[in-house]
Amino acid sequence: MPAQHQGPTHSPPSATSARHGLTRFNAASSAEAEALLLSCCRSRRWAERVAAHRPYPTVDALLAAADEAGYDLSRADLDGALAAESSAPPHPDAPPAARTALRAAHAAYESSFGHAFVISLEGVRPGERLDQVLAGIRSRLGNEPEEERVIAADELRRLARARLAFRLSEGLTLRHSEA
């Protein structure tokens, strides 16, 4: 499973490759489509719902359907999806003090809320990601459990959307996505 808060670090792919990915996604078997979707969000209900509404006419329509399905997750579905997330380590070039601070912050968050910290860093420059994650954890540690649950659900939807868009733009090598 990809690290939860790391995204593509290269330039955005072309719309042509995303459309090609959409064509492949629409033509895939249900099992292949669900496997790809599960690599974006580990909720079987979410993956089945998004896959069941194929074919999608546009990438935007697929991403909107993914968002909508994310809003409809039950408490158990959300708990399962959050439990499947993992805290990504900082970049290997990060200073030792930053690595220690991030490990401690992740541990405090997981102790408080029972799941890994999730945050979408789409649009955040790679050099700013560590600071953004640390600031996010610190600001959200003071939340009440239900308030944090709402925020984590929103971040998980954003992550799933970004992951799906990225998979589509890669041209959807479905066998690779299942790994």
C-alpha positions as CSV (number, residue, x, y, z in Angstrom):
1,M,0.0,0.0,0.0
2,P,1.4,3.4,-0.8
3,A,2.3,5.8,2.0
4,Q,-0.8,7.7,3.0
5,H,0.5,11.2,2.7
6,Q,2.9,11.0,-0.1
7,G,1.8,11.8,-3.6
8,P,3.4,12.2,-7.0
9,T,6.5,14.4,-6.9
10,H,6.8,14.9,-10.6
11,S,4.9,17.3,-13.0
12,P,1.2,16.6,-13.4
13,P,0.4,14.0,-16.1
14,S,-1.4,14.9,-19.3
15,A,-5.2,14.8,-19.6
16,T,-4.6,12.4,-22.5
17,S,-3.1,9.8,-20.2
18,A,-5.9,10.3,-17.6
19,R,-8.5,9.7,-20.4
20,H,-6.6,6.6,-21.5
21,G,-6.7,5.4,-17.8
22,L,-10.4,6.1,-17.6
23,T,-11.0,4.0,-20.8
24,R,-9.0,1.1,-19.3
25,F,-10.8,1.5,-15.9
26,N,-14.2,1.5,-17.6
27,A,-13.3,-1.7,-19.6
28,A,-11.7,-3.6,-16.7
29,S,-13.4,-6.5,-15.0
30,S,-15.2,-5.7,-11.7
31,A,-12.4,-7.5,-9.8
32,E,-9.7,-5.4,-11.5
33,A,-11.5,-2.2,-11.0
34,E,-12.2,-2.9,-7.4
35,A,-8.5,-3.9,-6.8
36,L,-7.4,-0.6,-8.3
37,L,-9.9,1.3,-6.2
38,L,-8.9,-0.6,-3.0
39,S,-5.3,0.6,-3.7
40,C,-6.7,4.2,-3.3
41,C,-9.0,3.6,-0.3
42,R,-9.2,0.4,1.7
43,S,-13.0,0.4,1.9
44,R,-14.6,-2.5,0.1
45,R,-18.0,-0.8,0.1
46,W,-16.5,2.3,-1.4
47,A,-14.6,0.4,-4.1
48,E,-17.6,-1.8,-5.0
49,R,-19.9,1.3,-5.3
50,V,-17.5,3.3,-7.5
51,A,-16.8,0.2,-9.7
52,A,-20.5,-0.6,-10.0
53,H,-21.4,2.7,-11.6
54,R,-19.1,2.3,-14.6
55,P,-18.7,3.4,-17.3
56,Y,-17.9,7.0,-16.4
57,P,-18.1,9.5,-19.3
58,T,-15.2,11.7,-17.9
59,V,-12.4,11.6,-15.4
60,D,-14.2,14.4,-13.5
61,A,-17.4,12.2,-13.3
62,L,-15.4,9.3,-11.9
63,L,-13.7,11.5,-9.3
64,A,-17.0,13.1,-8.3
65,A,-18.5,9.6,-7.9
66,A,-15.5,8.6,-5.7
67,D,-16.1,11.7,-3.6
68,E,-19.8,10.9,-3.2
69,A,-19.1,7.3,-2.3
70,G,-16.7,8.5,0.4
71,Y,-19.4,10.6,2.0
72,D,-21.6,7.6,2.3
73,L,-19.2,5.4,4.2
74,S,-20.7,3.9,7.4
75,R,-18.8,4.3,10.7
76,A,-17.5,0.7,10.3
77,D,-16.4,1.3,6.7
78,L,-14.5,4.5,7.7
79,D,-12.9,2.7,10.7
80,G,-11.7,-0.1,8.4
81,A,-10.3,2.3,5.8
82,L,-8.6,4.4,8.4
83,A,-7.1,1.3,10.1
84,A,-5.6,0.3,6.7
85,E,-3.7,3.6,6.4
86,S,-0.1,3.8,7.6
87,S,2.0,6.7,8.7
88,A,4.7,7.3,6.1
89,P,8.2,8.1,7.2
90,P,9.8,11.4,6.4
91,H,12.1,11.6,3.3
92,P,15.4,9.9,4.0
93,D,17.2,13.2,3.6
94,A,15.2,14.8,6.5
95,P,17.3,15.8,9.5
96,P,17.4,13.3,12.4
97,A,15.6,15.8,14.7
98,A,12.7,16.1,12.2
99,R,12.5,12.4,11.9
100,T,12.3,12.0,15.6
101,A,9.7,14.8,15.9
102,L,7.6,13.2,13.2
103,R,7.7,9.7,14.8
104,A,6.7,11.2,18.2
105,A,3.9,13.2,16.6
106,H,2.5,10.2,14.8
107,A,2.7,8.1,18.0
108,A,0.8,10.7,20.0
109,Y,-1.9,11.0,17.3
110,E,-2.3,7.2,17.0
111,S,-2.5,6.9,20.8
112,S,-5.2,9.6,20.9
113,F,-7.3,8.5,18.0
114,G,-6.6,4.8,17.3
115,H,-5.5,5.2,13.7
116,A,-2.8,6.6,11.6
117,F,-2.8,10.3,10.9
118,V,-4.2,11.0,7.4
119,I,-3.7,14.2,5.5
120,S,-3.8,15.0,1.8
121,L,-0.7,16.9,0.7
122,E,-1.9,17.4,-2.9
123,G,-0.5,20.6,-4.1
124,V,2.1,20.9,-1.3
125,R,5.7,21.1,-2.5
126,P,7.9,18.2,-1.5
127,G,10.1,20.4,0.6
128,E,7.2,21.6,2.6
129,R,5.5,18.3,3.3
130,L,7.2,17.4,6.5
131,D,6.4,20.8,8.0
132,Q,2.8,20.5,6.8
133,V,2.4,17.0,8.4
134,L,3.9,18.1,11.7
135,A,1.7,21.2,11.8
136,G,-1.4,19.2,10.9
137,I,-0.8,16.6,13.6
138,R,-0.1,19.2,16.2
139,S,-3.2,21.2,15.3
140,R,-5.5,18.2,15.2
141,L,-4.2,16.5,18.4
142,G,-6.4,18.9,20.4
143,N,-9.6,17.8,18.6
144,E,-12.4,15.9,20.3
145,P,-12.6,12.4,18.9
146,E,-15.8,13.0,16.8
147,E,-14.5,16.3,15.4
148,E,-11.3,14.5,14.4
149,R,-13.3,11.7,12.9
150,V,-15.0,14.2,10.5
151,I,-11.7,15.8,9.6
152,A,-10.0,12.4,9.0
153,A,-12.9,11.2,6.9
154,D,-12.6,14.4,4.7
155,E,-8.8,13.9,4.4
156,L,-9.3,10.2,3.5
157,R,-11.7,11.3,0.7
158,R,-9.2,13.8,-0.6
159,L,-6.4,11.1,-0.5
160,A,-8.6,8.6,-2.3
161,R,-9.4,11.1,-5.0
162,A,-5.7,12.1,-5.4
163,R,-4.6,8.5,-5.5
164,L,-7.3,7.6,-8.1
165,A,-6.4,10.6,-10.3
166,F,-2.8,9.6,-10.1
167,R,-3.5,6.0,-11.0
168,L,-5.7,7.1,-14.0
169,S,-2.9,9.4,-15.2
170,E,-0.4,6.6,-15.0
171,G,-2.5,4.9,-17.7
172,L,-3.8,2.3,-15.2
173,T,-1.5,-0.6,-15.2
174,L,-4.1,-2.7,-13.3
175,R,-1.9,-5.6,-12.5
176,H,0.7,-3.2,-11.0
177,S,-2.0,-1.5,-9.0
178,E,-3.1,-4.8,-7.4
179,A,0.3,-5.3,-5.9
